[in-house]
Amino acid sequence: MLTVKMSGLRATTAAVVTGVVILMGTGAPSYAQATADFYKDPDKPALTKGNMKLDVSKAALVVIDPQNDFMNPKGLAWPVVGESVTEHQVVPHLTQLFEAAKNAGMVVAISPHHYYKWDHTWKVQGPLEIFQHDIGVFDRKGPYTLDGFEGSGADFLGDFKKYIEDGKTIIASPHKLYGPQVNDLAFQLRKQGVTQIVLAGMLANMCVESHLREFLEEGFEVAVVRDAVAAPKLPEGDGNLSALINFRYMANGLWTTEDTVKMMQTQ
């Protein structure tokens, strides 16, 4: 059972969360009206699409932050990401990807997000960092204890545990902001001979995009599963739309879950 800790929120953060909950719960117009049109690819694109061809023998499925605080309706960040998670059917799509990747014998890796008490003393922070620290997203008691971890916001969503905790999935050390620069994910993937990465998870415009950028700079071939990612929807903008625009510019592949699973199943 997750406990939503709202005490200690900064007033501005509380106002944002409350406002989004009201929007989602009353049937009022959301920030995502006509999302089908927002997310539709241009009819006449100027850029040639990436030509990545999946090779399961050298590819890894990398799932970012598949944790309760993002994907469980009782999670602390659900009020700002829940609409997007639900709209894009991220949980069932990730389940399909996990299942197909495991059946194909692909490397599967998790890039988790964990915060410890000393992380809350940072003196240099951006807006999303402030929000996350204020509400206690992904909090753990320490790196060497699982006390209080089971079922917490930092724990993995129950739907995914049979795939993540099978003794074969790589669980990287936690990333702290958005990209994998400070964890051991790239090292672990290279040690498995991985040269292709299929990205999915959360948040589309923050951690997923940051992982994409870093892996591209390191010479990996990277595809993003466009309907297996989600992002906040706030007055500042739709994070999924922001990410999708940049994915079109940068990713070697931009695939649907259906197409990705088919590619995994035909090899």
Disulfide bonds with the S-S distance in Angstrom:
none
